[in-house]
Amino acid sequence: MQTQVMFYLLKDELTDEAENDTRSALYHACLQASYFYRQKQRVYIYAKDQQHAEQIDEMLWAFDSDSFVPHNLVGEGPKQGAAVEIGFQAPQGRRQVLINLTSTVPNFANQFQFIVDFVPSDETLKQQARERFKTCRQWGFQVDNQAVTVPEKASD
């Protein structure tokens, strides 16, 4: 089965593009993790380092009060890990979905059926995303892109 990759184009909403891109990518990574969890898919969120992984962990706890997403940092939680696992090294178990929040395509990316990545609005970060896009194509992945959409909250 060919790995599919979706690059989501982030909108620039604030004046500080780099800071906005980081927050926006984290928020949309949480949305994607929530979506795939509800599709009964096991997700690995790949962070750049321990601090970044902990930041994602904290955001997943707080990002949607109406729907909990079971998650843990690598090495914590149940033996097989929660439905969503967050780490900054290669995952130990099999998972279907990779959410990449680093500046490169990890060398273990081909073990996933679906990869989520983000294209920031900051020019330097956008160029890194272009390089990841090219790498995914070179590796034979089916690559596509689309603008992010924020789901509407159901009104009470």
N, C-alpha and C positions, 0 to 999 in steps of 0.2 A: 504494500500500500504506500502510495506517494505521500510524503509529508506536505500538508497545506500550511501556508503562512499568510496571515492577515496583518498588514501594517495599517494601523489606525492613525489618521492625520489629526493631530491635536490642534485646537484653535487657540490663538493667543488672546487671552482675556485680560491680562494685566500688563503693566508697562515693563516690569522686569521679566523678560522672556525666559531666562534660564530658571529662575525660581518658579515661575508659573508653570513651565514645562515639567519640572520635577513634581510639583503638587498635582498637576493635571494627569500625568502618567500614573502616579500612585492611585489617584481616585479612579481612573478608568481601569487600572489593573484590578482594583477591588470589585468594580462592576463586572468585569469579565470573569473573575474568580467566582463571584456569586452566580452569574449566568451558567457557567459550566458545572458548578456544584448542583444546581437545580436540574441540569441535564444528566445528572448521575455520572459525571466525568471526574476523574481524579486529576488534580492540577498541581503543577510545581511552579512556584513563582521564584524566578532566578534573580537575586539581588547582587549588587556589586560588592558588598562587604557586610560584616556583622551588624554594623550600625544601621545600614540601609534595610537589612532584613528585619531588624527590630522595629524600625519606623513603619514598614509595611504591616507587620504584625499588629502594632498599635492601631493603625488606621482601619484594619479589618475588624477589630473589636468595636470600633465606634462609628463606622461609616454609614450603617443603616440600622436604625433601632427596630425596624419592623421585621428584619430577617437575619438571623444569625447564620454565619458561614463557618462551619467547623474547620479550624485551621490550627497549625502549630509550626514552630520553628523546627528545623531539622534537629533530631536528637531529643526532642521533647514529645510529650503526648504518647498515644498508643504505639505499640511496636511497629505496625505497618504505616504509621502516620495518619493524620486526619485526612479528610477529603481534599483539603488544600494544605500544601506544605510549602514553607518558605525557607530558602537557603541561599548560600553564596558559593556552593561547591556542587559537583555533579550529584544528582539524586541517587539514592540507593535502590529504591523500588521502581516498579513500572508505573508510569502515569501516562495518560493520553494527551494532556495539554501542558504546554510550556508557555508561561508568560515571561517574556524576557525584558528585564529592566536594566540591562547592562549595555555598554557601548559596543559590544562585539556579539557575534553569533557563537554560542558556546559549542565546543567540539562534540558535545553529546546531543546536540539538537536533533540529529537524525533518528533518535529513538522515540520521538514523539509523533503522534498522528497530526496534531494541530499546534501551531505556534502563533502566539499573539505578540506583536511588537508595536512600537509607537514611533511616529515621526513628529518630533517637536518642531516648534516654530523658530526657535533660536537657530541661526545659520550654522554654527559649529556643530550643534547636536543634530541638525538636519542632515549635514554632510555625513556624519557617522551612521545615521539611519540609511542613507543611500548606499553606503558601503555594506551594511548588513543585508540590504535588499539584493545587491549584486552577489554577495556571498551565497545567499539562499538560492538564487537562480543557478549559480555555478554548481551548487551541490545537487541540483536536480529537483528542488522543491517546487511545488505549485504556488506561486507568489501572487498576491493581489493586494489592493489597498482600498480604503474608504475613509471618509470623514467620520469622526466619532459622533455619536448621537447620545444625548442624555435621555434616558427613559423618563416618561412622565410619571409622577407620583400619583397614585390613585387618591382621589379626594374622598374624605369621610362623609 
